[in-house]
Amino acid sequence: MIERGFCRLKHGRSLATRCDKLAVIYRAAVALNTVIAGLSHLGDTP
């Protein structure tokens, strides 16, 4: 479980460092990562 958490953090590294110049792109990346995290959570449930 802990290893999965670190893996998810690595995928969101661009959000943590905020390499995007425009706020709109940053917000879109946050929304996209939220959707991906939600879908992967739904995929784990039986």
Z-matrix of the N, CA and C atoms (Angstrom, degrees):
N
C 1 1.445
C 2 1.522 1 111.62
N 3 1.305 2 116.24 1 -42.98
C 4 1.465 3 119.57 2 -179.12
C 5 1.522 4 110.19 3 -65.05
N 6 1.328 5 116.10 4 -39.29
C 7 1.459 6 119.98 5 179.65
C 8 1.526 7 110.93 6 -64.35
N 9 1.319 8 116.95 7 -36.68
C 10 1.470 9 120.07 8 176.88
C 11 1.522 10 111.04 9 -63.97
N 12 1.332 11 115.63 10 -39.51
C 13 1.464 12 119.58 11 178.67
C 14 1.518 13 111.81 12 -62.64
N 15 1.337 14 116.38 13 -42.07
C 16 1.461 15 119.63 14 178.03
C 17 1.522 16 111.10 15 -66.18
N 18 1.321 17 116.33 16 -36.66
C 19 1.460 18 120.22 17 177.94
C 20 1.528 19 110.48 18 -63.73
N 21 1.308 20 116.78 19 -41.78
C 22 1.469 21 120.05 20 178.24
C 23 1.516 22 111.31 21 -65.83
N 24 1.320 23 116.77 22 -36.59
C 25 1.462 24 119.93 23 177.21
C 26 1.522 25 111.29 24 -65.26
N 27 1.316 26 116.92 25 -37.77
C 28 1.462 27 120.26 26 179.18
C 29 1.521 28 110.94 27 -65.46
N 30 1.329 29 117.08 28 -36.08
C 31 1.459 30 119.95 29 178.75
C 32 1.525 31 111.22 30 -68.30
N 33 1.303 32 117.38 31 -30.04
C 34 1.457 33 121.02 32 179.25
C 35 1.509 34 113.75 33 -94.17
N 36 1.320 35 117.13 34 19.10
C 37 1.464 36 120.79 35 -176.81
C 38 1.525 37 112.13 36 -60.68
N 39 1.326 38 117.28 37 -35.77
C 40 1.459 39 119.30 38 -179.98
C 41 1.520 40 111.03 39 -64.43
N 42 1.334 41 117.05 40 -30.60
C 43 1.460 42 119.64 41 177.08
C 44 1.518 43 110.80 42 -71.88
N 45 1.322 44 116.07 43 -37.83
C 46 1.458 45 119.67 44 -178.17
C 47 1.521 46 111.47 45 -68.70
N 48 1.314 47 117.16 46 -36.66
C 49 1.457 48 120.06 47 -178.72
C 50 1.518 49 111.89 48 -88.14
N 51 1.302 50 116.65 49 -17.01
C 52 1.461 51 124.46 50 -178.95
C 53 1.519 52 111.73 51 49.57
N 54 1.308 53 114.15 52 68.42
C 55 1.464 54 121.05 53 179.85
C 56 1.529 55 111.93 54 -78.65
N 57 1.310 56 116.91 55 -14.24
C 58 1.465 57 120.31 56 -177.03
C 59 1.522 58 110.66 57 -74.07
N 60 1.307 59 115.26 58 141.27
C 61 1.462 60 120.58 59 -178.82
C 62 1.531 61 111.75 60 -84.18
N 63 1.321 62 116.86 61 -35.35
C 64 1.458 63 120.65 62 -176.14
C 65 1.524 64 111.10 63 -99.25
N 66 1.316 65 116.00 64 140.45
C 67 1.463 66 121.22 65 -179.97
C 68 1.527 67 111.29 66 -64.56
N 69 1.323 68 117.10 67 -32.92
C 70 1.466 69 121.07 68 -179.32
C 71 1.528 70 110.05 69 -64.04
N 72 1.310 71 117.04 70 -42.08
C 73 1.464 72 120.77 71 179.47
C 74 1.519 73 110.05 72 -67.27
N 75 1.323 74 116.65 73 -39.22
C 76 1.466 75 120.71 74 178.80
C 77 1.522 76 110.60 75 -62.94
N 78 1.334 77 116.98 76 -45.61
C 79 1.465 78 120.55 77 178.83
C 80 1.525 79 111.62 78 -63.63
N 81 1.319 80 116.76 79 -38.09
C 82 1.464 81 120.06 80 177.84
C 83 1.526 82 110.76 81 -64.87
N 84 1.327 83 117.19 82 -39.02
C 85 1.469 84 120.59 83 178.22
C 86 1.521 85 110.70 84 -66.13
N 87 1.327 86 117.24 85 -38.89
C 88 1.468 87 120.68 86 177.16
C 89 1.524 88 109.97 87 -63.25
N 90 1.324 89 116.75 88 -45.20
C 91 1.464 90 120.61 89 -179.99
C 92 1.528 91 111.11 90 -63.80
N 93 1.325 92 116.98 91 -42.67
C 94 1.460 93 120.62 92 -179.75
C 95 1.524 94 111.18 93 -64.52
N 96 1.318 95 117.27 94 -43.47
C 97 1.465 96 119.86 95 178.42
C 98 1.521 97 111.72 96 -65.73
N 99 1.320 98 117.68 97 -33.68
C 100 1.457 99 121.12 98 177.23
C 101 1.529 100 110.62 99 -65.89
N 102 1.314 101 116.64 100 -43.44
C 103 1.467 102 120.77 101 178.56
C 104 1.524 103 110.50 102 -64.22
N 105 1.318 104 116.95 103 -43.51
C 106 1.468 105 120.61 104 179.89
C 107 1.521 106 110.47 105 -63.29
N 108 1.326 107 117.21 106 -42.54
C 109 1.468 108 120.43 107 178.82
C 110 1.527 109 110.44 108 -64.17
N 111 1.328 110 117.18 109 -40.18
C 112 1.460 111 120.65 110 178.71
C 113 1.518 112 112.29 111 -65.62
N 114 1.323 113 116.47 112 -41.74
C 115 1.463 114 119.84 113 179.36
C 116 1.520 115 111.67 114 -67.47
N 117 1.317 116 116.71 115 -37.66
C 118 1.464 117 118.20 116 178.77
C 119 1.524 118 110.32 117 -69.00
N 120 1.321 119 116.92 118 -31.69
C 121 1.466 120 120.13 119 176.71
C 122 1.528 121 110.49 120 -68.12
N 123 1.318 122 117.06 121 -39.48
C 124 1.462 123 120.35 122 178.04
C 125 1.522 124 111.25 123 -67.92
N 126 1.319 125 116.85 124 -31.97
C 127 1.454 126 120.27 125 179.52
C 128 1.516 127 112.77 126 -69.54
N 129 1.331 128 117.71 127 -23.66
C 130 1.460 129 121.55 128 -179.20
C 131 1.521 130 112.61 129 -80.96
N 132 1.323 131 117.83 130 -19.13
C 133 1.459 132 120.31 131 -177.69
C 134 1.525 133 109.83 132 -82.41
N 135 1.323 134 117.23 133 142.39
C 136 1.475 135 119.74 134 -179.07
C 137 1.506 136 113.40 135 -74.92
